[in-house]
Amino acid sequence: MNRRTLLAALGCAGALAGCAAPLAPDAREREKRRDVDSPPPAPPASVPLGYTHLRPDGNRFVDSFGSLPETDPVDVALDARPEWVVGVPREEGVLLGVVTSEDAEAVSVGGREAETADVDLGPARGPPLLVGGSDPRFAPALGSPTTHPVPTTGGWASVTTEGRVRLPGGTNADVDALPDARIVSAAGRLYVLAGRTNAYAHGVLGDELEARSVAVLDPAGGVETTLEPPSGVIEGIAPIVADVDDDGEREVVVTVSDAERGARLVALSESGETLAGPPVGSGFRWRHQLAVAPFGPDGDVEIAAVKTPHVGGTAEFYRADGDALRLVAERRGYSTHAIGSRNLDGAVAGDLDGDGRVELLVPDDSWRELAGLRRVDEGGVEEPWRLPLGGRLTTNLCAVSGERGVVVAAGFDQTLRVWPT
């Protein structure tokens, strides 16, 4: 299979840990109303959705082609500091929704231009989900305020602060989900980090709660199965669901951590098999899973991650090898996460320069430039180009497949920088 065919196939498959502080009484009442009130209808499957993790399956991979090194960026002035940015394609270009420290703003991208748009996206909170169509809006405020609901078969699915997953039709799946868990979906199933625990008090992802397992849910029937690593806790907010070993079956990729060995990548299958990578080697050192894509020099599927992004980050690439995930290449000097942040979306994968190869776009250690990383032969990683930001990154990295190719956006200060295509 050639590389572009594989890119298309991967695209079709898809389309910051003690217990959290209790909610104040008024917050509990708002939470209760969100759970009890009838939610609005979910959008039809044809409506484009803008996730901060790009795809419904949690894989930060965009199946389009860009021209980033040759593209002149456009800076759009905002009224406040940008915190999140998501986008959806439209007939005339791309619409971006920006959650700021004060409210939300819309930015329209068409051709080589980008400017603020008079579009009311509704109430904003982060992380957001942007629902496209003729009346683009952020997803409704259902469930926990530290995540967002997702549309699925029959309606919306949402995580409550108490750990339930509220499914369409009012069914509750009591899986003790993380209150900030991001529900991801693939092949009609929902995946959510469950079995909350404070057994590993690292606390770099927003609270000191981590997960014991991944609950696999049928939107119409509740829990189908539970996937649990053989040891440690799942230190993250969401899994990535993708075929990592080219066997035609999807695996569930998570970061598993313990106090003795630290973090490692683990791919869990519903058949009970486990593929595990090497641990960092000491406790309280995190590994940030980013994307599954044909990064390899010959188009082989690899998992991209950044080891210890808080203390001298190293971009890593792993490949399935028997019953293990083998580290095949690495390069130092990159950071994709800030301690205490729930923003785990500081990377984008895709053919971002139009050369037919997949790159990984990540911030450098200063968070003032974005680096394009490409796998090369002999277990290497090269950095063929960089994109200056003009300030220190304050948002996730956004990528949208528009009619003319991929549009990338990132925020700093009171500015959204857009690379149109």
Salt bridges, closest charged atoms under 4 A:
ASP26 OD2 - ARG30 NH1 3.53
GLU31 OE1 - ARG34 NH2 2.95
ASP35 OD2 - ARG164 NH2 3.26
ASP57 OD2 - ARG55 NH2 2.90
ASP75 OD1 - ARG417 NE 2.66
GLU83 OE2 - ARG81 NH2 2.79
GLU92 OE2 - ARG90 NE 3.56
ASP176 OD1 - ARG196 NE 3.18
ASP180 OD2 - ARG342 NE 2.77
ASP207 OD2 - ARG342 NH2 2.98
GLU224 OE2 - ARG189 NE 2.84
GLU235 OE2 - HIS202 ND1 2.70
ASP258 OD2 - ARG261 NH2 3.21
ASP258 OD2 - ARG264 NH1 3.86
ASP300 OD2 - ARG319 NH1 3.49
GLU302 OE2 - ARG319 NH2 2.41
GLU302 OE1 - ARG375 NE 2.90
GLU316 OE1 - ARG287 NE 2.75
ASP321 OD2 - ARG326 NE 2.98
ASP345 OD1 - ARG60 NE 2.85
ASP345 OD2 - ARG182 NH1 3.58
ASP353 OD2 - ARG374 NH2 2.67
ASP355 OD2 - ARG374 NH2 3.02
GLU359 OE2 - ARG374 NE 3.36
ASP364 OD2 - ARG386 NH1 3.00
GLU369 OE1 - ARG386 NH1 2.85
GLU382 OE2 - ARG374 NH1 2.79
GLU383 OE2 - ARG386 NE 2.51
